[in-house]
Amino acid sequence: MAQTTFKGPVTSLNGFIGGPNVNAGGTSATDTQQGGNTPFTVTNVTTLSNGTDTLSATTNEGVMVYVQDGANSAACYAFSDGATWLRMDNLANVSAT
């Protein structure tokens, strides 16, 4: 995996969900502009849930999210390619098992 150093703000056109973020604002725990205040878990490769709200991979292309159990029951970051949620460490589909 490559290492990258940024020298300025990182901008996302579709949003980062880097939760859990207890300082998140917005109107919903799934507010992609503000983060979110609860971790997401895997429902299946196309859907993540925080117990109340869901994130669909098909409607959140390009979004990065913290997944509490996405790496075979371990925490990881994942992103949507427009079809499924993929782990950032190895590009495999998220999986709770």
Buried (B, 14 or more C-beta within 10 A) or exposed (E): EEEEEEEEEEEEEEBBBEBBBEEBEEEEBBBBEBBBBBBBBBBBBBBBBBEEBEBEBEEBEBBBBBBBBBBEEEEBBBBBEEEBBBBBEEEBBBBBE
